[in-house]
Amino acid sequence: MYELTAKDGGWGGGVWSRQDKNGEEQGLKISVQNADKMFTDLAESVFGIIRDDKD
């Protein structure tokens, strides 16, 4: 789905990747990476709490 372009039927979703005026990468790719990191951090915290409770 991230390979779709406007030629594929007027798809107007988020931009997968682009650089902002400061040269930093922005777009849906970064949002997905940020969400993945937040989920991973949260999961690790929950697992840590569970391990602590078992001790």
N, C-alpha and C positions, 0 to 999 in steps of 0.2 A: 504494500500500500504506500510505502514511503517513496517508491519509484514513480508514482503517478505524477503526471504533469497536467497542465490546463488542456492539452490536446486529448486527454483521456475522458473528456466529457464535462468540462467546466469545473473540475475539481478545484476547490478554492481553499483547501485546508492550510495548515501552518507550513511555513517554510522549513524544510528539513535542516538546512544549515546555511548560514550566511555570516559575514563579518560586519560588525557595527562600525561606526566611525572611528572607534579607538582600536580597530583591528582585532577585537575579541570575537570569538565564535559565538553565535546566538542561534536561536531557532528551536524547532521541535527536537532535534537531536540532543541539544543541551538539556531541554526539559526532561526528556526520557532518562538521560544520564543522572540528572539531579534526583529524580524520583527513585531511580534504582538505588542510589547511594543512601537516600533517606530511609527507604524500606530496609536495606541491609543493616544500617545503623540501628534502626528500631528493633529488628529481629535479633541482632546481637545483644541488645540491651535486655530484651525479654528473656532470651536464653540465659543470660547472666543472672537475672533474678530467679529463674527457675532452678539453676544450679545452686545458688546461694540458699534457697529454701530447702533443698535436699540435704544440705550439710548439717 
